[in-house]
């Protein structure tokens, strides 16, 4: 892989790293502390892509001739953005909020090299059936989903037992819309795991 195609994933997320690895990419994980600041008045539907672009600009100023991938995932219900829960009570409250409802998972992705920057958002609708207090407590106490937007992982117990329907990309809900990312890397940046 030449330096022009040196691929950087700027994410601590083990789920994003695993999806990119499973898709066959060689990449390096680089992370810096980045403070996520969401401007007042920003539409809930655009927060994830906005943050992905801001992260990419931040990383671009620190890295040289690499292709950088940044991403952010938000969970949205009734125009409210649910990020990572601060603690157990907030995680339980989020799970309760999603019970018997359909919410939207939005991942924003930004890819850049020295010549261009491309960003996109992917949306998936996720429907939970009723979640009892006991079920929510079991999930939160067993899986400790404090590093996940919306306080849940679709690939974990709560996703296996309580999600009745998804419309759109499953992998987007896991944390990275890998199919769209593959197409953009291949068609816009000339990077393919098949090369």
N, C-alpha and C positions, 0 to 999 in steps of 0.2 A: 504494500500500500504506500503510494508516494505521499509526500508531505502535504500536497494540495488536497489529498483525500483523507488526511488524518482526521478521523471522526471522533468528536468529543461529545459525550453525554453529560450534560451539566445537571445531574440529579442524584440525590442520595437514595432515591426510591429503589428498593430491591426489586419491586415488581416491574418498573420500567427497564431496569438493567436486564432482568431475565427475559422480558419480551424481545428486546433488541438482540439479545444473545440467541434466543430461539429462532429469530428471523435470519440468523446467519451472519450478522455484522461483526467485524472486528472494530472495537472502539475502546476508548479510554474514558474512565469516569473522573471528572474534575469538578470539585465543588468549592465554592467560596461562600462566606456568609453574605446573604442578600436579604435586605429588609423589604418585605412586601408591603407596599403602600398603595392603597386603592383610592383614587381620587373620588371626592364626593360627586354624586350625580351620574356615575358610570353605570350603565345598564348591567343588570345581573348576567345577561346573556353574553356580555363582552368581557367580563372580568378575567376569565381564564386566558383568553388570547392576549389581552392587554398585559397580564403578568408574564406570560411566556415571552413576549416581545421585550418587555423591560429587562427581564433576566438575560435575554440574549444580548442586548446592548451592553449590559454590565459585564458579561463574560467576554464579549468581543473586544472591549477596551483592555482586557488583561491577557488575552491569548493572541497568538500570532497567526500563522498561515494554516489554520485548521477549519474544518467544517463543524459548527457547533449546533447541537440540538438542545433546546430548552423546552420545558413543558410545564403546564399547570392544570390541575383538575379541580373543578368546583361542582358542588351539588346544589341544585336550585329547586326550590318549591315556593310557589306563590311569590315570585320575584325576590325571595330571600336567598342569600348565598350562605351555604353551610360549608365552612372550611374544616380544618382539623379541630377536634374538640380539645379544650384546655385541660379537662379532667374527667373523672368518672361521672359526676352528676350531669355534665354537659353532654357526654356521650349517650347516657341513658335518655336524656331529654330529646336528643336528635333521633334516636331509634324510635322513640314513642311518636315523634312528629311524623315519621314516614309510615307508620302503621296504617294499613288500609288506604294508602294513597299512591299516586303515581308522581314521581319527581323526575327531574332531568339531570343527567350527568354530562357536563361539558368539559372537554379537554381542549386547551389551546396549545398549539405547538408552533415553535419558531425555529427555522433552520437558516443559518447564515454561513457564508464564507467571505473572503475579502471583496468579492465582486457583487454579491446580492444577498438579500434577505427575503425569505418567504414565510408567511405565517398562515395558519388556518385553524378553524375550530371544528370539532366533531361533537354531535349531540346524540345521546341515547336516552330513551325513556325507560324507566325502571318502575315496576309496580310491586309493592309489598302487599301481602295479605295481612290480616290482623296479627299483631305481635303482642303477646301477653307480657305483663311486667316480669314474670318469672323467666320467660324466654329472653327478654332484653338483658336482664341481669346475668343470666348464664352466658350470653354471648360476650357482653362487655367484660365480665370478670375472667372469662376463659381466654379470650382472644386479644383483649386490651387494644382496641383499634384506635389508639390516640394519634397515630401517624397517618390516618386516612381521612380524606375529605368526607364529610357526612357520617363519620364514625362507623363505617362498615366496609368490609371487603366482600365483593360479590362471590369470590372464590372460596370464602370461608363458610362456616356453619350457617350463619344467618342467610347467606345467599342461596345455599343448598336447600334450606328448609322453608324459607319464607318468601322468596321472590317468585311470583306467579307469571310474570311476563317481562320481557325486554323487547324494545323496538329499536334496532340499530346495532352498533358494534358492541359486542361483549367485551372485547379487549380495551375499548375506550373506557369502560367502567372499571376495569382492572387498573387503568392508569395511563395507557398509551394507545392511541388509535393506529396500530402498527400497519394496517393495510394502506391507509392514506399516506403515512410516513414513508413506506416503501416506494409508493408511486412518485412522491415528490423527490425523494433522494435519487431515484432512478432517472426520472424524466427531466428534472430541473438542475440536478447537481452531478449527474453522470456517475452516481455511486450505487453499486449493486453488489449484494453478497455473492452473486453468481460469477462476478469477474475474477 
